[in-house]
Amino acid sequence: MTEPTSDIPASSSIVTSGTLLGKFEAAGATIREKYCSRGNEGREVVMFPPAPNLSSFIDAFHRDTLSNREKIEKQRQDEYEAEVEVFRALEKEENIIVLHGLKYTHQQYTECVPSHTHSDCKKKDQEEEGECDFVVIGDKFLVVLEVKSPDMNSKNPEKMFSDRYWESRHQRTRTLELIKGVFQKSCSTEDTVIFDFSIFNRLTKDEVGKFGKYRKLPIDEKKTLVLKDNLINFKEWWKDNVLSKITTEMQPLETRPINSLLALWSADNKNICKTENCSFAQCILEIDEKLKSEKITRVPKGPINKDFKGASPVFKKYLGIECLTAEQAIIYKSKKTFLWINGPAGSGKSVLLLGKMIDLLEKSRAKVKREGGTDSDQSKCLLLAFGDHSLDNYKHALEKAGLKTVSFSLGRFDEISVNTTEASEIVEALQTVVSNGDYDLLVVLQCFWGQRCTIGAFFFTPFSVQGS
């Protein structure tokens, strides 16, 4: 399977009406054709969304002493970070489609599971009925994964484990019923191969073995637990517990119910299938917009984490950023002349480096003015972006800061530097680019490193004008 395209679809949504599953099948077929078509090798994983959305949990806590409200928020952060860990592990598998964060309403669930009625739960059609952290779709199987990250430093870690386990068990059961209902209604199939597991990324086998509540679980239930030991070598675990169970006699999954699941993942609570959510470009734009509008926590009124700092005037004036995380503030204030910043999509690397770049050039401009120099004496900056990344989103900020911008293409990263994963060789190649062009400052944005969603950014300058 090929990587989803980064183009934003011209039609942003498909409105469903009539028979819900029938409309979902049609919408899902569009998604599958555009984002899941097989390439020459047909072995890559397709992730929906293409990158995990971390914008709601970017304000990580770095203090040991937290209020009760902060502890609750940190627990949510820990569990989402655990989901990202699983997201990265699944990216390394082959020939699968991964739905991250499948949510479904009461109406959507009842459409697939008719035995579930209003009398059962009293929920309205558009209310959320359930959610699942991951649904993995293979050629002949499906896997339901629930991820939990209980705090083992709590006063009662055994109770914490037990509560999280049964919560995940309930979520798995409900999602299994949903998927079976989709297959049964779409193609009258009742023997679909579906595995389900609960992942505990902080618990080792030795630790969980000390809990009486765990020891009382039936053997089959214990086999549904994926622990820290398994995540260390997830590929081997996946092979032993999923792939080894698939036989040549098993039939491939029917297309129609898979299409329905793809559409269900993209649908909102009004059954509008937002196909743009499948686009990598749209994924980044949405995260960026949330960051720019200061919605950097789950609470729009302001960050729960009091470690957040107000951004410098450069960020407010040119980039519309009101505050920085503690980690961003450290990088911004750093006087190191070489920085390597590694972080997921939407974590704020690009805007941070742009602010730092504008700040340095403003200081250079002020220094030249004090010393009676001319514009030609000012520091020259080279801003590079590799792959499919565009600088158009940053041109306005740069021009607003009085910096001249020139658009040109240098091709892909591996065409500029050596084809290597050694950081020292890449740095040497970049230094050559700077020296050949007589630049004083080099900023590299969106350098794809390793898996396609692991993104880094370079900041390099042969000399420092900070403090001048």
C-alpha positions in Angstrom: 0.0 0.0 0.0 1.3 3.4 -0.8 1.6 6.4 1.5 -1.4 8.7 1.5 -1.1 11.7 -0.8 -0.5 15.0 0.8 -2.9 16.8 -1.6 -6.0 18.3 0.0 -9.1 17.0 -1.8 -11.1 19.5 -3.8 -14.3 18.3 -2.2 -13.9 18.5 1.6 -16.8 16.4 2.6 -19.4 13.9 1.5 -22.8 14.4 3.1 -24.5 11.0 3.9 -28.2 10.5 3.9 -30.6 7.6 3.4 -29.2 4.2 4.4 -26.2 5.2 6.5 -24.0 2.2 5.9 -24.7 2.4 2.1 -23.6 6.0 2.1 -20.6 5.1 4.2 -19.6 2.4 1.7 -19.6 4.9 -1.1 -17.6 7.5 0.8 -15.2 4.9 2.0 -14.6 3.8 -1.6 -13.5 7.3 -2.4 -11.1 7.4 0.5 -9.7 4.0 -0.3 -9.1 4.8 -4.0 -7.4 8.1 -3.2 -5.3 7.2 -0.2 -5.0 3.4 -0.1 -4.3 2.4 -3.7 -1.4 -0.1 -4.0 1.9 1.0 -5.4 4.5 -1.2 -7.1 5.5 -3.0 -4.0 2.2 -2.6 -2.1 3.8 -3.3 1.3 3.6 0.1 3.1 1.4 1.0 6.0 -1.4 3.6 5.5 -2.1 5.6 8.6 -5.3 7.6 9.3 -4.6 10.3 10.3 -1.1 10.4 8.6 0.4 12.0 11.7 -0.8 11.9 15.4 -2.4 15.1 16.4 -0.5 16.3 19.5 -1.7 19.9 19.6 -4.1 19.2 22.4 -1.3 17.8 24.7 1.7 19.8 23.7 2.0 21.5 27.2 3.8 18.6 28.9 4.4 18.8 32.6 8.0 18.8 33.9 7.3 19.2 37.6 6.9 16.4 40.2 4.4 18.4 42.4 1.1 18.7 40.6 -2.4 19.8 41.7 -5.3 17.3 41.4 -6.4 19.0 38.2 -2.9 18.8 36.8 -2.6 15.1 37.7 -5.8 14.3 35.7 -4.5 16.3 32.7 -1.1 14.6 33.0 -2.8 11.2 33.0 -4.5 12.1 29.7 -1.1 13.3 28.3 0.6 10.1 29.4 -2.0 7.9 27.7 -1.9 9.9 24.5 1.9 9.7 24.5 1.5 5.9 24.9 -0.8 6.0 21.8 1.9 7.8 19.8 4.4 5.1 20.9 2.0 2.5 19.4 1.4 4.6 16.4 5.2 4.7 15.7 5.4 0.9 16.2 2.5 0.2 13.7 4.2 2.4 11.1 6.9 -0.2 10.9 4.6 -3.0 9.9 3.6 -3.9 6.4 0.5 -4.1 4.3 -2.0 -2.7 6.8 -4.4 0.3 7.2 -4.4 1.8 10.6 -7.3 3.9 12.0 -6.2 5.9 15.0 -8.9 7.3 17.2 -12.1 5.7 15.8 -15.1 7.4 17.5 -18.7 6.6 16.8 -22.1 8.0 17.8 -25.2 6.3 19.2 -26.8 6.4 15.8 -23.8 5.0 14.0 -23.4 2.2 16.5 -27.1 1.3 16.5 -27.1 1.2 12.6 -24.5 -1.6 12.9 -25.7 -3.2 16.1 -29.6 -3.1 15.9 -29.9 -4.8 19.2 -28.6 -1.7 20.9 -31.5 0.7 21.2 -32.3 4.0 22.9 -33.8 2.1 25.8 -30.4 0.6 26.5 -28.4 3.8 27.1 -30.8 6.8 26.7 -28.3 8.6 24.5 -29.2 10.8 21.6 -28.3 10.0 18.0 -25.4 12.5 17.8 -23.9 11.6 21.2 -20.7 9.6 21.3 -21.4 6.0 22.0 -17.8 4.7 22.1 -14.3 5.0 20.8 -11.3 2.9 20.0 -7.6 3.9 20.1 -6.6 1.7 17.1 -8.3 -0.5 14.5 -5.8 -2.2 12.3 -7.0 -3.6 8.9 -5.0 -6.3 7.2 -5.7 -8.4 4.1 -7.4 -11.2 6.1 -7.8 -9.8 9.6 -8.6 -6.9 11.9 -7.0 -5.9 15.2 -8.6 -3.8 17.9 -6.1 -2.1 20.2 -6.8 -0.1 23.4 -3.9 1.7 25.0 -3.5 2.5 28.7 -0.8 4.1 30.6 -1.7 3.9 34.4 0.5 5.7 36.9 2.3 3.0 38.8 3.5 5.6 41.3 -0.1 6.1 42.6 -1.1 5.1 46.1 -2.8 2.0 44.8 -1.2 0.8 41.6 -3.0 -2.5 41.5 -6.4 -0.7 41.6 -5.2 1.7 38.9 -4.2 -1.3 36.7 -7.5 -3.1 37.4 -9.6 0.0 36.6 -7.8 0.7 33.4 -7.9 -2.9 32.3 -11.7 -3.3 32.7 -12.2 0.1 31.0 -10.2 -1.1 28.0 -12.0 -4.4 28.0 -15.3 -2.6 27.8 -14.1 -0.4 24.9 -12.7 -3.4 23.1 -15.9 -5.3 23.4 -18.1 -2.5 22.1 -15.8 -1.9 19.1 -15.8 -5.6 18.3 -19.6 -5.6 18.2 -19.5 -2.5 15.9 -17.0 -4.1 13.5 -18.9 -7.5 13.4 -22.1 -5.6 12.8 -20.6 -3.7 9.9 -19.4 -7.0 8.3 -22.6 -8.8 8.9 -24.8 -6.1 7.4 -22.5 -5.3 4.5 -21.8 -8.8 3.3 -23.5 -11.3 5.7 -20.1 -12.4 7.0 -20.0 -13.7 10.6 -16.6 -15.4 10.7 -14.4 -12.3 10.3 -11.0 -12.8 12.0 -10.7 -10.1 14.6 -8.0 -9.9 17.4 -8.3 -7.5 20.3 -5.7 -6.5 22.9 -5.1 -4.0 25.7 -1.7 -2.3 25.7 0.0 -1.2 28.9 3.2 0.6 27.9 4.4 1.2 31.5 3.9 -2.2 33.0 6.4 -5.1 32.7 5.5 -8.7 33.1 7.3 -8.8 36.5 5.3 -5.9 37.8 1.9 -7.0 36.6 2.6 -10.5 37.9 2.6 -9.1 41.5 -1.0 -8.0 41.2 -3.6 -10.4 42.6 -6.2 -9.0 40.3 -4.0 -9.9 37.3 -3.3 -13.5 38.6 -7.1 -14.1 38.9 -7.7 -13.3 35.2 -8.4 -16.3 32.9 -5.4 -17.4 30.8 -7.2 -16.2 27.6 -7.7 -12.8 29.2 -4.0 -12.6 30.1 -3.1 -13.3 26.5 -4.9 -10.1 25.5 -2.5 -7.9 27.5 0.5 -6.3 25.7 3.1 -5.1 28.1 6.2 -2.9 28.1 8.3 -6.0 27.4 6.3 -6.6 24.2 6.5 -3.1 23.0 10.3 -3.1 23.1 10.2 -5.7 20.3 6.8 -5.0 18.9 7.5 -6.4 15.5 8.3 -9.8 17.0 5.2 -9.7 19.2 3.0 -8.7 16.2 4.4 -11.6 14.2 3.8 -14.2 17.0 0.4 -13.0 18.1 -1.2 -11.8 14.9 0.6 -12.8 11.7 1.3 -16.3 12.8 -2.4 -16.9 13.3 -3.3 -16.1 9.7 -3.4 -19.1 7.3 -3.4 -19.4 3.6 -6.9 -21.0 3.7 -8.4 -17.8 5.2 -10.2 -15.6 2.7 -9.3 -11.9 2.2 -11.6 -9.4 3.9 -14.5 -8.1 1.8 -14.1 -4.6 0.4 -17.5 -3.1 1.3 -17.3 -3.3 5.1 -13.7 -2.0 5.0 -14.9 1.0 3.0 -17.6 1.6 5.7 -15.0 1.6 8.5 -12.8 4.1 6.6 -15.8 6.4 6.2 -16.9 5.9 9.8 -13.4 7.0 11.0 -13.7 10.2 8.9 -17.3 11.0 9.8 -18.4 13.5 12.4 -21.4 13.2 14.7 -23.7 14.4 11.9 -22.5 11.6 9.5 -20.5 14.0 7.3 -17.5 12.1 6.0 -14.6 14.6 6.1 -12.3 13.1 3.6 -9.7 15.9 4.0 -8.9 14.4 7.4 -7.0 11.6 5.5 -4.7 14.2 3.9 -1.2 14.7 5.5 -1.3 18.4 4.4 -4.6 19.0 6.0 -3.5 17.2 9.2 -0.5 19.6 9.5 -2.6 22.7 8.7 -5.2 21.8 11.4 -2.5 21.3 14.0 -0.9 24.6 13.0 -4.1 26.5 13.2 -4.8 25.1 16.7 -1.4 26.2 17.8 -1.8 29.7 16.2 -5.2 30.2 17.8 -3.6 29.4 21.2 -5.7 26.3 21.6 -2.7 24.5 22.9 -4.5 22.6 25.6 -7.8 20.8 25.9 -9.2 23.9 27.7 -9.6 26.8 25.3 -9.6 29.4 28.1 -5.9 28.9 28.7 -3.2 26.3 29.5 -3.6 24.2 32.5 0.1 23.9 32.8 1.4 27.0 34.5 4.9 26.4 33.1 3.8 28.0 29.9 5.6 31.3 29.2 4.5 34.3 27.2 6.2 34.5 23.8 8.7 37.2 23.0 7.5 40.2 20.9 8.9 38.6 17.7 6.5 35.7 17.9 3.5 37.9 18.7 4.3 40.5 16.1 5.2 38.3 13.1 3.9 34.8 13.8 0.8 35.4 15.9 2.0 33.1 18.7 1.1 34.2 22.2 2.9 31.7 24.3 5.6 29.0 24.2 6.0 25.7 26.0 8.8 25.3 28.5 10.8 23.3 25.9 10.2 25.8 23.2 11.4 28.6 25.5 14.6 26.8 26.3 15.4 26.3 22.6 14.5 29.9 21.8 16.8 31.2 24.5 19.7 28.8 23.7 22.9 30.4 22.5 24.2 27.2 20.9 25.2 27.7 17.3 24.0 24.3 16.2 20.7 22.7 17.3 19.0 19.5 16.2 15.3 19.5 17.0 13.3 16.3 16.7 9.6 16.2 17.1 6.3 15.0 15.6 4.2 17.0 13.1 2.6 20.1 14.7 4.9 20.2 17.8 6.0 23.8 16.9 9.5 23.3 15.4 9.0 25.4 12.3 7.4 28.5 14.0 10.0 28.3 16.8 12.9 28.4 14.4 11.3 31.1 12.3 10.9 33.2 15.4 14.5 32.5 16.4 15.7 33.3 12.9 13.9 36.7 12.7 15.1 37.6 16.2 18.8 36.9 15.2 18.5 38.9 12.0 16.8 41.8 13.8 19.8 41.8 16.2 22.2 41.7 13.3 20.3 44.7 11.7 20.5 46.7 14.9 24.2 45.9 15.3 24.9 47.1 11.8 23.0 50.2 12.3 24.9 51.0 15.6 28.2 50.5 13.8 27.2 52.7 10.8 27.1 49.9 8.3 24.8 49.4 5.3 22.2 46.8 4.4 24.8 44.8 2.6 26.7 44.3 5.9 23.7 42.5 7.5 23.7 38.8 8.1 22.5 36.7 5.2 20.1 33.8 6.0 19.4 30.7 3.9 16.1 29.0 4.7 15.7 25.5 3.3 12.7 23.1 3.2 13.1 19.6 1.8 10.6 17.1 0.4 7.1 18.4 -0.4 7.2 21.1 2.3 6.4 24.6 1.1 7.7 27.9 2.4 4.7 29.8 1.2 3.1 29.7 4.7 6.1 31.5 6.1 6.7 34.1 3.4 4.3 36.6 4.9 6.0 36.5 8.3 9.4 36.9 6.8 8.4 39.8 4.5 6.5 41.4 7.4 9.8 41.3 9.3 11.5 43.2 6.4 13.3 40.2 5.0 13.6 39.5 1.3 12.4 36.1 0.1 13.3 34.3 -3.0 11.6 31.1 -4.1 13.7 28.4 -5.7 13.9 24.6 -5.5 16.9 22.6 -4.4 15.3 19.2 -4.8 15.1 16.4 -2.2 17.3 16.2 0.8 19.2 13.1 -0.3 20.1 14.8 -3.5 21.7 17.7 -1.7 23.7 15.8 0.9 25.1 12.4 1.1 22.7 9.4 1.2 23.3 8.6 4.8 21.7 8.4 8.2 24.8 9.6 10.0 24.1 13.0 11.5 27.7 14.1 11.3 27.8 13.6 7.6 24.6 15.4 7.1 25.8 18.4 9.2 29.0 18.5 7.1 27.0 18.6 3.9 24.9 21.4 5.2 27.9 23.4 6.3 29.2 23.1 2.8 25.9 24.6 1.5 26.3 27.6 3.8 30.0 28.3 3.0 29.5 28.0 -0.7 26.7 30.6 -0.6 28.4 33.0 1.8 25.5 32.7 4.3 25.8 33.5 8.0 22.7 31.6 9.1 21.1 28.3 8.0 17.7 27.1 9.0 16.4 23.7 7.7 12.7 23.0 8.1 10.8 19.7 7.9 13.7 17.3 7.3 12.1 13.8 7.2 14.3 11.4 9.3 13.6 7.7 9.4 9.9 7.0 9.3 7.9 9.5 7.3 6.2 11.1 10.3 9.4 11.6 12.4 10.4 15.1 11.5 13.4 17.2 12.5 14.7 20.7 12.0 18.2 22.1 12.0 19.4 25.4 13.1 23.0 26.3 12.3 25.1 29.4 12.3 28.9 29.7 12.1 28.8 32.6 14.5 26.4 34.0 17.1 25.0 37.5 17.0 23.0 36.9 20.2 23.8 39.3 23.0 25.2 41.9 20.6 
